[in-house]
Amino acid sequence: MGARGRLLHAVLMGAPGSGKRTLASRMVKHFPLQKFSSGNPLRDNMLRDTGFPRTLRQAEALDRVYHIHLAMNMDVPVEVIRRRLSACWIHPSSGRVYNLEFHPPRAVGVDDLTGQPLVQQEDDRPETLTKRLKAYEDQTKRVLDCYRGKGVLETISG
């Protein structure tokens, strides 16, 4: 089978707020890939975008189903993640996301379509984010070491 017909099994890894979902969405627009998140069933020719796997056990289980060819680790400074997430606000009933830096609502604190208030998710608040970042670091160190050992880990600046 030629290179065009080969399947690429890749995972995007990175701390919460590192930009995995944004990068995955852009990649599927420009390349013949399918993006899926942990809630979707596993299929061929896919790109995971949710930070899964987070534990060595999850990585090993994923590799039993799909031989991972590439693990992309998004390296983003904690200060940048904090800034990104503190600027993130959502419209709870629709899930519309606004970012005060690059996609602000027309009126501060208000959804463009409904005029209803925007909220900041609990996970994006500073005190919660600190715990999430520490948990991510603790959980994924062994996963990154595993992929590094297999020669499939590439670290990119996010």
C-alpha positions as CSV (number, residue, x, y, z in Angstrom):
1,M,0.0,0.0,0.0
2,G,1.4,3.4,-0.9
3,A,1.9,6.2,1.5
4,R,-1.4,7.8,0.5
5,G,-3.4,4.8,1.7
6,R,-1.7,4.4,5.1
7,L,-3.5,5.2,8.3
8,L,-1.8,7.5,10.8
9,H,-2.7,6.9,14.4
10,A,-1.7,10.0,16.4
11,V,-2.5,11.4,19.8
12,L,-2.3,15.1,20.8
13,M,-1.1,15.5,24.3
14,G,-0.9,18.7,26.4
15,A,-2.0,20.2,29.6
16,P,-5.5,21.6,29.9
17,G,-5.7,24.8,27.9
18,S,-2.7,24.0,25.8
19,G,-4.7,24.2,22.6
20,K,-5.2,20.5,21.7
21,R,-8.8,21.0,20.5
22,T,-7.9,24.1,18.5
23,L,-4.9,22.4,16.8
24,A,-6.9,19.2,16.1
25,S,-9.8,21.2,14.5
26,R,-7.3,23.1,12.3
27,M,-5.5,19.8,11.3
28,V,-8.7,18.1,10.1
29,K,-9.5,21.1,7.9
30,H,-6.2,20.8,6.1
31,F,-5.4,17.1,6.1
32,P,-7.6,14.0,5.4
33,L,-7.9,13.1,9.1
34,Q,-10.8,12.4,11.4
35,K,-10.8,13.9,14.8
36,F,-12.4,12.2,17.8
37,S,-12.5,12.8,21.5
38,S,-12.6,10.3,24.3
39,G,-16.4,10.2,24.2
40,N,-16.5,8.9,20.7
41,P,-16.0,5.2,19.7
42,L,-12.6,4.3,18.5
43,R,-12.3,4.1,14.7
44,D,-9.4,4.0,12.1
45,N,-7.7,7.1,10.6
46,M,-8.3,9.2,13.6
47,L,-6.7,11.9,15.7
48,R,-7.4,12.1,19.4
49,D,-7.7,15.6,20.8
50,T,-8.6,15.4,24.5
51,G,-5.4,14.7,26.2
52,F,-6.2,11.0,26.3
53,P,-4.3,8.9,27.2
54,R,-3.4,10.4,30.5
55,T,-2.1,7.3,32.3
56,L,0.4,4.6,31.2
57,R,-2.4,2.0,31.5
58,Q,-4.6,4.0,29.1
59,A,-1.7,4.4,26.6
60,E,-1.0,0.7,26.7
61,A,-4.7,-0.1,26.1
62,L,-4.9,2.4,23.2
63,D,-1.8,0.9,21.7
64,R,-3.3,-2.6,21.8
65,V,-6.2,-1.3,19.6
66,Y,-4.2,1.2,17.4
67,H,-0.5,1.2,17.0
68,I,0.4,4.8,17.7
69,H,2.6,6.3,15.1
70,L,2.9,9.8,16.5
71,A,2.4,11.4,19.9
72,M,2.5,15.2,19.7
73,N,3.1,16.9,23.0
74,M,2.1,20.5,23.1
75,D,4.5,22.4,25.3
76,V,2.9,25.6,26.6
77,P,4.1,27.7,29.5
78,V,1.8,27.6,32.5
79,E,1.5,31.4,32.4
80,V,0.1,31.2,28.9
81,I,-2.4,28.6,29.8
82,R,-3.6,30.6,32.8
83,R,-4.0,33.7,30.5
84,R,-5.9,31.7,27.8
85,L,-8.3,30.1,30.2
86,S,-9.0,33.2,32.3
87,A,-10.1,34.9,29.1
88,C,-12.4,32.0,28.2
89,W,-16.2,32.5,28.8
90,I,-19.1,30.3,27.7
91,H,-22.8,30.6,27.1
92,P,-24.0,27.7,29.3
93,S,-27.2,26.6,27.4
94,S,-25.6,26.6,23.9
95,G,-21.9,25.9,24.7
96,R,-20.8,28.9,22.6
97,V,-17.3,29.8,23.7
98,Y,-15.8,33.3,23.7
99,N,-12.3,34.3,24.4
100,L,-11.7,37.9,25.5
101,E,-8.4,38.0,23.6
102,F,-9.2,36.7,20.2
103,H,-13.0,36.0,20.0
104,P,-14.7,38.4,22.4
105,P,-18.5,38.8,22.6
106,R,-19.9,42.1,21.1
107,A,-21.0,43.2,24.6
108,V,-18.9,42.3,27.6
109,G,-20.2,39.3,29.6
110,V,-23.2,38.7,27.2
111,D,-23.8,36.1,24.5
112,D,-24.0,37.6,21.0
113,L,-27.1,35.6,20.0
114,T,-29.3,35.5,23.1
115,G,-28.1,38.4,25.3
116,Q,-27.9,36.0,28.2
117,P,-25.0,36.1,30.6
118,L,-21.7,34.3,30.0
119,V,-20.0,32.3,32.7
120,Q,-16.5,31.1,33.4
121,Q,-16.3,27.3,33.8
122,E,-15.2,26.0,37.2
123,D,-12.3,24.2,35.5
124,D,-11.0,27.4,34.1
125,R,-10.9,29.3,37.5
126,P,-7.4,29.9,38.8
127,E,-7.7,27.7,42.0
128,T,-9.1,24.8,40.0
129,L,-6.7,25.2,37.2
130,T,-3.7,24.8,39.5
131,K,-5.0,21.5,40.7
132,R,-5.8,20.3,37.1
133,L,-2.3,21.3,35.8
134,K,-0.6,19.4,38.7
135,A,-2.7,16.3,38.1
136,Y,-2.0,16.4,34.4
137,E,1.7,16.6,35.0
138,D,1.7,13.8,37.6
139,Q,-0.4,11.5,35.5
140,T,1.2,12.0,32.1
141,K,4.9,12.0,32.8
142,R,5.1,8.2,32.4
143,V,3.0,8.3,29.2
144,L,5.4,10.9,27.7
145,D,8.3,8.8,28.8
146,C,6.7,5.7,27.2
147,Y,6.1,7.4,23.8
148,R,9.7,8.9,24.0
149,G,11.1,5.4,24.5
150,K,9.1,4.1,21.5
151,G,10.6,7.0,19.4
152,V,7.2,8.4,18.5
153,L,7.1,11.5,20.7
154,E,7.4,15.0,19.2
155,T,7.2,18.0,21.3
156,I,5.8,21.2,19.7
157,S,5.6,24.7,21.0
158,G,1.9,25.6,21.6
